[in-house]
Amino acid sequence: MRKVAVMGDYDSIYGFAALGLDIFPQTDAKEAAGLLRRLAGGEYAIIYITESLAESIKEEIENYKEQITPAIILIPGIKGNTGAGINGVKAAVEQAIGSDIVFGDK
């Protein structure tokens, strides 16, 4: 069975453990990049990463952009939402369907 991992600063991710997800507290960019490689090469199908940590390892994350698994999903941390997560989802959907998914006032 494939697992779900959550990476980021401890305060932002500890609640995910109550949902049965594997948490990996991490703030150091170099260590986080290595951890992502280990998780992606193992049994994790989905890896959630806080936006702030993802910003520091975006080159490593790019290596998995074209792969089906693991799905790397950015989530806001306790310091707030930078918009990177929703922008990533929006871009992926636009690429898949060829159209903007946000309608309404411009």
Helices and strands as residue ranges (DSSP letters): E 3-8, H 10-13, G 14-19, E 22-25, H 29-40, E 44-50, H 51-56, H 58-62, E 71-75, H 84-97
